[in-house]
Amino acid sequence: MASLWSMLPTLVLIAILQPQGSLADADTLQDFCVKIPTPAVHVNGFQCKDPAQVEASDFTSTVLKNPGNTSNGLGAAVTPANALTFPGLNTQGMSAARIDLANGGLNPPHFHPRATELLYLAQGTLLVGFVTSTSENQLYALKINAGELFVFPKGLVHFQLNLGPGPALAFSSFNSQNAGTSQAAKALFVSNPIINDVVLEKALQLSAAEVQRLRALISKI
């Protein structure tokens, strides 16, 4: 009996944490909660618009209608439709994005800390892939064509490369109203404030000059 009581705190902690691991955003407690443009306080999500002021237009958006500008160093543009850009998505536990890729364009290695991504390729041919979080760092990558789907598990580093010829267009959905995105290269080399050079030199086995060169290069992307 004594040993059972000693295990009780651990059992309670497991009971609290285990259900959370299988959830995306928390379930909504009402039909909708349209985001207020300028909230007065910071909350996990956004304050709700007065239901009496809600209109049908709050539940539609043209944010993914037009192509993004791919005239950059990566040849890629990602346009998000989340609770920040589409207020009607607030508390709905989902969001989307448009991915435009010029011929040879790359959506570079990145991850979404709060969501799984399901990508639908509408036009073109992509090389897509993700790397597992295991010690083997297993890569799962393949070529997909228009009309095909690919899923990127939550929190794993992944990428999309346009194999051409011509531009590619994809749409992604996420099981979070704000999936978050962290590009590996930018997180390492152009954080604010920047990571100490010695950390990058040792972690990546680079010279001081190479770190500075990469900082300058990545800051322009």
N, C-alpha and C positions, 0 to 999 in steps of 0.2 A: 504493500500500500504506500509505503514511504517513497519508493522509487516512482510510483505513478504520480504522486503529488509533485515530485521534483521535475517531472516531464511536462506538467500542466502548462507552464508558460510557453514552452516550445510548441505544444499542440495548439494552443490558442493562437499563436502567431501564424502557424501554418494555415489554420482555418480562416484567418483574416486575409492572408495574402494570396492563397491559392485561387479563389474565384476571380481576383483582379487580373491574373495573368491571361485569362481567356477572353477578356473584354476589350473592346475598342473604346470609343468615347462612352461616357455614362449615358444611360437611358434618359430620355427627356421625360419630364413630369407633366407636360402639357402638350397641346397640339403643335405649337410652334413658339419660337422666341426670336423674332427678327431683331438683329443687332442694331443698337442705337449708334448713330454715326460718331458721336463724341462722348463716350462713357465718362461719368464723373469719378468712378472708382475702378480699381483693377480687380477683376475676378477671374476664376478659371473658366474662360469663355467670355461672354459679353453680356451686358445688361440688356434686358428685353424692351422692345418698343411697346408702348401701350397698345393692347389688342384693338382698342377702339380706333387707333390711328393706322392700323395695318391695312394695306391694299394689295390687290392681286399682283401689282407690279413688283412687290417685294419678293415674289417667288419666281421671278424670271430674270435672266441676265444675258447680256450679249458679250460677256468678257472673253468667251472662247471663239467668237465669230470670225475674227480677223487674224491673218497670219502674223506671227511674231517676226521681229527683225533678226535675221540670221547673218547679217553682215558684221561679224565679229570674229575673233581669233579661233573660236570653236565651231563656227558655222551652225549654231544652234540657238533656239529661243524657247523657253518654257514659260507658258502663261498660266498662272494658277487661278482656279475658281474655288475659293475656300471662304470661310466665314469672314475673312478680312476684305475680300473683293466682292462677295455675294452674300449680303446680310441675311437673306432667307435661309442660308445653310446653318446658321447658328443653332446649336443643340441637336442637329439632325444626324450627327455621327458620320458624315460623308463629305467628300469634296472631289474635285476633278482638276485636270490640267490638260492643256494643249501643248504638244511638243512638235515644233517645226525644225527640220534639219535640212540644211543645204546639202548638195552632193558632197559626200565625204565628211559631213558634219558630225560632231560628237556631243552627246550629253554626257559629260565626264563622270568618272566614278564619284558617287555620292550615296547618301542613305537618308531614309526618313525615320526618325526616332519614334514616331507615334503611329505609324500606319503601314499596312501591307498595300502594295501597289499592283493593280491589275491593268496592264497595258493592252490597248487594241490598236493594231496598225491599220490605218485607213489607206495609206498610200506608200509605195516604195518597198524597199528591202532593208532590214536592219540586222546587225549582229547585236544580240542582247545577252546579258549574263549577270550573274551575281556570285559573290564569294561567301562561303559559309563562315561562321564564327568559331568553328572547331580549330584545333591545333594544326590540322592538315590544310586549312585554308582552301578547301575544295572549290574549284570554279565550275559552275554550270552555265554553259554558253552555247548558243546555236543561232542559226540564221532563220529569221521569220519573214514571211511575205504578207502582202496586203490581205486583210480579212482574218488574220490569225491573232491569237491572244498569248500573253506571257505574264506570269505572276512573279513579283519580286517580294520575297518574305520580309516582314517587318524588321527594320533595323539593320539589314544586311547591305553591304556596299554593292552597287550595281551600276550599269552603264547601258547606253544605246549608241551604236555607231551606224550611220547611214552608208550602206555599201554601194548605193547608186545602181544604175545611172539616174541622175535627176534627183529632185528633192523628195523628202519623205515627210509624212504627217501621221502622228499618233495621238491618241487620247488616252489618258490614264484616269482611273478612279481610285479613291483611297477610303479606308474605313475610319476616317477621322475628319473632323471639320477643319483641322489645321495640322496636317501631317508633319510639317517641318522639313527642311532640307538642309543638309550639311555637305558641301563639296569637300572632298578629301584634300585636294591641293590647296584650296583657299583657306580651309581651317588650319592647315599646318603653316602656310607661308605668309598669309596676309590677315591673320587674326588681329583683333584690336583690343589691347595693345599686342604687339607681336610676341611670339614665343622666343625665348632666349636662343640665340644662334647656337650655343653649345649643345642645347637639347636636340636640335635638328641635326647638327653635325654628328653627334654620337648615335642618335636613333636611326638615321638614314645612311650613316657612314659617308658623309659628304665633307668636302673641304669648306672652309669659311667662304672662299670665293664662289663656290658652287651654290651655297645657300643664298648669297646675295644676288647671284644671277637669277636664280629661280624666283626669289622674292620680286625682283623687278619685272620678270616675264609674266608671272601669274597675276600680278597686280593690274596688268593691262587687259586681262581677259574679261 
